[in-house]
Amino acid sequence: MRKILIPTDFSENANNAIEFAVNLFKYDISEFYIMHAYQDDIYVNESALTKANLADVKSEMRKKSQKELENTIREIENISPNPRHTFYPISANNLLIEEADIVVDDQNIDIIIMGTKGKTNDKKITFGSHTLQVLKYVQCPVLAIPENYKYTQPRHILFPTDYMIPYKRRELKLLCEMASPYRAVIDVLYISKIEKLSMRQLDNQKFIDEELCKNTVNFKVEKSKHIINTIYKYLKENHVDMLVMVNTRHSFLENILFQSTTIDELSLNLDIPFLALQNMKRKNI
């Protein structure tokens, strides 16, 4: 049973992420939790709020959220009817990141899938503020789908790593089971000026190979000190369908996510799905 959380603000980007998710897991028995956290919407026009009308505004927002979730699920089931899939609406007077944390823990979610941007859709950035917060702080794998990206079977996946991370079996299993129905090739890319691996790195490399055993795995080396540029070049030259990175302390991805200048640099103009695995302890694992 696959459990997928999909936050939505009912934008085109959010709907596109939902459509991608149901296609990606079309072979899996899956539960989809379609979540709308609407607290920000209550206070978007704060100058018009008073103590007298606040309760009414909250009630109206709750009803609107629930209705839009019902409509969204109805549209999904019409577009992509699949007896393996079950949909659950979650409407919450909460902040997106707070509610996502709650749902991830309560439902033991396997993966969050969301658009890289929401309603604001700033063309100058790769990740919107909500997506970036979820990538940084929610302890669950996150698959971010670019604006207007049309579903393509993931046949070629790039997984850059320095082999210094003690990977999680659960998350590598998720990647393996996402890729194997499509016979995807996974290129594990080591970017360094030094090709020789330490014993720790070799051990972690072996663990990756064992956990991704259902797939064709190619271990690649690029001699470079420019990680972002090397990843970007590899994506473009090798027709990659999905980028996978692991977020943990001192990892490639942590450096990217927590340094705003690097985020701008990463703007890779990332036009393929981006899967961030989270190498952090989950409460129910």
CORRAVEN-V267698 format. One record per residue. PSI is psi in radians with two decimals (* if undefined). OMEGA is omega in whole degrees, -180 to 180 (none if undefined). Layout:
BEGIN
{{PSI,OMEGA} {PSI,OMEGA}}
END
This chain:
BEGIN
{{2.13,178} {2.36,179} {2.10,-174} {2.26,175} {2.25,179} {1.78,174} {2.50,179} {2.55,168} {0.26,177} {0.31,177} {2.96,176} {-0.68,179} {-0.71,179} {-0.75,178} {-0.63,178} {-0.67,178} {-0.67,178} {-0.79,-180} {-0.70,177} {-0.77,-176} {-0.79,-178} {-0.51,176} {-0.74,-178} {-0.70,-176} {0.53,-176} {-0.38,-180} {-0.13,-173} {2.49,167} {2.06,-169} {2.54,170} {2.17,179} {2.14,177} {1.85,-178} {1.95,-168} {2.30,172} {2.01,175} {2.00,-166} {0.22,-176} {-0.72,179} {-0.60,-179} {-0.53,179} {-0.68,-172} {0.21,-177} {-0.55,177} {1.13,-171} {-0.48,-179} {-0.40,-179} {-0.08,-179} {2.49,173} {2.92,177} {-0.55,-177} {-0.63,-174} {-0.03,-176} {-0.77,-179} {-0.68,179} {-0.71,179} {-0.76,178} {-0.77,180} {-0.74,180} {-0.73,179} {-0.68,179} {-0.81,-180} {-0.74,180} {-0.76,180} {-0.82,-178} {-0.71,-180} {-0.76,-180} {-0.60,176} {-0.75,178} {-0.78,179} {-0.73,-180} {-0.81,-179} {-0.67,178} {-0.73,179} {-0.72,178} {-0.83,-176} {-0.51,177} {-0.75,-177} {-0.71,-174} {1.22,178} {2.24,-177} {1.99,-178} {-0.27,178} {-0.24,-172} {2.39,174} {2.43,-176} {2.40,179} {2.19,177} {2.48,173} {1.98,177} {2.19,-172} {2.31,171} {1.42,-174} {2.95,172} {2.59,-175} {-0.86,-175} {-0.63,179} {-0.78,-179} {-0.67,178} {-0.74,178} {-0.77,-179} {-0.84,-177} {-0.72,178} {-0.78,-179} {-0.80,-176} {-0.66,-175} {0.01,-178} {0.99,-175} {2.42,178} {-0.66,-175} {2.52,172} {2.32,176} {2.25,-178} {2.81,176} {2.66,178} {-0.42,179} {2.83,177} {-2.44,-176} {-0.60,-176} {-0.67,171} {0.94,179} {2.07,-176} {-0.28,-174} {-0.11,-176} {2.69,177} {-0.82,-177} {2.32,173} {2.93,-174} {-0.70,180} {-0.77,179} {-0.74,-180} {-0.72,178} {-0.76,180} {-0.75,177} {-0.68,-176} {-0.77,-161} {-0.35,-178} {2.23,-172} {1.24,-178} {2.54,175} {2.45,-179} {2.22,175} {1.97,-178} {2.24,-176} {2.16,-178} {2.74,177} {2.32,175} {0.21,180} {2.15,179} {2.38,-175} {2.24,174} {2.35,178} {2.30,-179} {1.70,-178} {-0.39,-178} {2.00,-174} {2.36,176} {2.26,-178} {1.53,177} {2.45,180} {2.74,173} {0.08,178} {0.30,-179} {-0.04,-174} {2.33,172} {1.59,-170} {2.71,177} {2.30,180} {-0.73,-177} {-0.72,-175} {-0.61,174} {-0.60,176} {-0.70,177} {-0.85,179} {-0.78,-180} {-0.81,-176} {-0.39,173} {-0.66,-172} {-0.60,-170} {-0.62,179} {-0.39,-178} {0.13,-178} {0.77,-177} {2.55,171} {2.26,180} {2.04,175} {1.98,177} {1.98,-169} {2.11,176} {2.10,-177} {1.99,-177} {2.73,174} {-0.35,-178} {2.15,-176} {-0.52,-175} {2.35,180} {2.55,175} {3.01,178} {-0.70,178} {-0.81,-179} {-0.74,179} {-0.66,178} {-0.76,179} {-0.62,177} {-0.73,178} {-0.71,-180} {-0.74,177} {-0.82,-178} {-0.74,-179} {-0.73,-176} {-0.42,179} {0.48,-169} {-0.33,179} {-0.15,-175} {2.82,170} {2.08,-178} {2.18,176} {2.17,177} {2.02,-174} {2.68,176} {2.30,173} {2.12,-180} {1.81,-178} {2.74,173} {-0.01,-179} {1.54,-171} {-0.89,-176} {-0.85,-179} {-0.67,-179} {-0.72,177} {-0.81,-179} {-0.79,-179} {-0.73,-179} {-0.72,179} {-0.80,-175} {-0.61,-175} {-0.28,-173} {0.19,174} {0.95,-178} {2.46,-179} {-0.36,-178} {2.42,176} {2.28,180} {2.28,174} {2.80,-179} {2.29,179} {1.96,175} {3.08,-178} {2.32,176} {0.32,178} {2.93,174} {-0.86,-172} {-0.66,178} {-0.74,179} {-0.65,180} {-0.82,-174} {-0.59,-172} {0.09,174} {1.90,-174} {-0.59,180} {-0.61,179} {-0.57,176} {-0.80,179} {-0.67,-180} {-0.68,-179} {-0.36,-175} {0.22,154} {-0.12,-166} {0.95,-173} {1.96,-175} {0.34,175} {2.80,178} {2.51,-176} {2.01,-180} {2.07,177} {1.96,174} {2.49,-176} {1.94,-178} {0.98,-179} {2.73,-176} {2.27,175} {2.55,-176} {-0.61,-174} {0.42,178} {*,none}}
END
